[in-house]
Amino acid sequence: MDNVALFALVHGNADGRGVAANWLTGVLSRCCEGHGFAADDGPPVDPTLVRAWSVGGVQGSETLVQSRPVVRELRADFIADFLRAPSQTTLAVHAVAPSGHGQEDIPVPRLGLARFQRWLGARAEGALAADDRDDAVRQRLKAGLPDFLQRALSHSGDRELVVFGFLAALHANGDLNKPYVGPAQIRRALASLDEILGHPARLNLFVCDGRTLGVIHRGGRLLLVDSPAPIGSRRTMAHDPESRIQASLLIHDDGPADLPPAFEGAELRRLPEGIFTLSARQPGQVERD
């Protein structure tokens, strides 16, 4: 199985600047061991590690994506790329290849963010399996895409196809062409996609339009790390505790069941499996049906 992690950073600030680089580095170094994130007070990164990532955000009605298919230089900075995206909701998919082998012999998963209009999506799992059942699911997904989504496919694999299956479900419900789609409508489209896929035992998908993040989570580990707003800010003065969260970082990986060590300035919890949404208006509030 590919060592792939999904990240989503949902900012409460309208300008998209929700957290500091050292905060993000500290959280990822503790929560994603083996992915090459090193805090100042932590162990050094394995120099033979091969990484790959893709990062994207939404500005206005456009998506902005930066991809690095193969990264061998430790100087290449995922954190800088991740925080560069001018969006209230930033998505990323990050992979590492096993270390301890010759670099030419290590396969790095083919990664990318699927995108269409103002929508971005990322799926942790790679290709659907090659058996008859999953090939039938693949054909059903393709058959369910309207012509304009068929033309927009880059044919980069099943990761993209599953995201476009979500877009097709939005379209079928009459929501795809709306300037913004409500969280409940996003959850409804995710549930329709899950039905088409046959409710697989493992499915981890992030989708967003820059304002709302939609998630299907089954299998692996999903962590939500909240960053409280600085003392004295307008958000800390609100009476609702949820509104005092400056940003929320969502992490999916195959880490251990135990929560990572506590990190100052971060409130960490493990989320149960299911379908839910987070909104940039209230980053720490998980909404489920």
Salt bridges, closest charged atoms under 4 A:
ASP15 OD2 - ARG17 NH1 3.75
ASP41 OD2 - ARG30 NH2 3.51
GLU73 OE1 - ARG75 NH2 3.43
ASP81 OD2 - ARG68 NE 2.59
ASP81 OD1 - ARG84 NH1 2.62
GLU125 OE2 - ARG202 NE 3.20
ASP134 OD1 - ARG133 NH1 3.08
ASP135 OD1 - ARG138 NH1 3.10
ASP158 OD2 - ARG138 NH2 2.93
ASP175 OD1 - LYS178 NZ 2.73
ASP175 OD2 - ARG188 NH2 3.32
ASP194 OD2 - HIS199 ND1 3.03
ASP194 OD1 - ARG218 NH2 2.68
GLU195 OE1 - HIS199 NE2 2.89
ASP226 OD2 - ARG269 NH2 3.02
ASP253 OD2 - ARG221 NH2 2.86
ASP254 OD1 - ARG202 NH2 2.89
ASP289 OD1 - ARG187 NE 2.93
